[in-house]
Amino acid sequence: MFSLAAMWFVLLKTSSPLAATVIPVIPMIVTSLLSVPLATLADQLPRKGTLIGADAFRGVITAAAALLMWTHNETVWEIYVTNLLLQLGGQLFSPAISGVLPKLFEDADEDLALANSMMAMTGQGTRLAAFAAGGVVVAALGTKIGL
């Protein structure tokens, strides 16, 4: 939902489609350049702490962005940085949650394959639902509320 609202906000603020395309490009760059080192770091750290820490980090970043929007002090660069920081937190969270799954199942062959499939399916379904909900929120309430 953040990506959709952020793209729309940047487009409205700058009137530049190029500036708006930076929002979906940031996750691609983060994934391309930092996914391996951050996944390695996440594997070295305790899983529970990594999961809680990454989510808390993303929560603080989201709250800071909401505060900027609420006080009307936001800039396009702050939206870019917010997007970058959220992606960094996600790159720590994802490998940590993937590493938890094998520990939950005794029969790693059958159950793990099913769990991985279910996790992927629900993740994609949630993403699709979030983009749909984001579109409705942005259309109904505007980009500042949507962010």
ChimeraX attribute file (.defattr): number of C-alpha atoms within 10 A of each C-alpha:
attribute: neighborCount
match mode: 1-to-1
recipient: residues
	/A:1	19
	/A:2	19
	/A:3	19
	/A:4	21
	/A:5	23
	/A:6	26
	/A:7	23
	/A:8	23
	/A:9	22
	/A:10	24
	/A:11	17
	/A:12	13
	/A:13	13
	/A:14	12
	/A:15	12
	/A:16	11
	/A:17	13
	/A:18	11
	/A:19	15
	/A:20	23
	/A:21	15
	/A:22	16
	/A:23	24
	/A:24	14
	/A:25	12
	/A:26	17
	/A:27	20
	/A:28	14
	/A:29	13
	/A:30	16
	/A:31	16
	/A:32	10
	/A:33	11
	/A:34	15
	/A:35	20
	/A:36	13
	/A:37	12
	/A:38	21
	/A:39	16
	/A:40	14
	/A:41	14
	/A:42	23
	/A:43	16
	/A:44	11
	/A:45	12
	/A:46	10
	/A:47	18
	/A:48	12
	/A:49	12
	/A:50	22
	/A:51	22
	/A:52	12
	/A:53	15
	/A:54	22
	/A:55	17
	/A:56	13
	/A:57	17
	/A:58	20
	/A:59	14
	/A:60	13
	/A:61	18
	/A:62	18
	/A:63	12
	/A:64	14
	/A:65	21
	/A:66	17
	/A:67	13
	/A:68	16
	/A:69	17
	/A:70	12
	/A:71	9
	/A:72	10
	/A:73	10
	/A:74	15
	/A:75	13
	/A:76	17
	/A:77	10
	/A:78	14
	/A:79	22
	/A:80	19
	/A:81	15
	/A:82	20
	/A:83	22
	/A:84	18
	/A:85	19
	/A:86	21
	/A:87	20
	/A:88	20
	/A:89	21
	/A:90	21
	/A:91	22
	/A:92	24
	/A:93	22
	/A:94	17
	/A:95	21
	/A:96	25
	/A:97	16
	/A:98	14
	/A:99	13
	/A:100	13
	/A:101	16
	/A:102	17
	/A:103	10
	/A:104	12
	/A:105	13
	/A:106	10
	/A:107	10
	/A:108	14
	/A:109	10
	/A:110	10
	/A:111	15
	/A:112	17
	/A:113	14
	/A:114	12
	/A:115	16
	/A:116	14
	/A:117	12
	/A:118	12
	/A:119	15
	/A:120	12
	/A:121	12
	/A:122	12
	/A:123	12
	/A:124	12
	/A:125	11
	/A:126	12
	/A:127	13
	/A:128	13
	/A:129	13
	/A:130	16
	/A:131	16
	/A:132	13
	/A:133	15
	/A:134	20
	/A:135	19
	/A:136	14
	/A:137	18
	/A:138	20
	/A:139	12
	/A:140	11
	/A:141	11
	/A:142	15
	/A:143	22
	/A:144	19
	/A:145	13
	/A:146	23
	/A:147	22
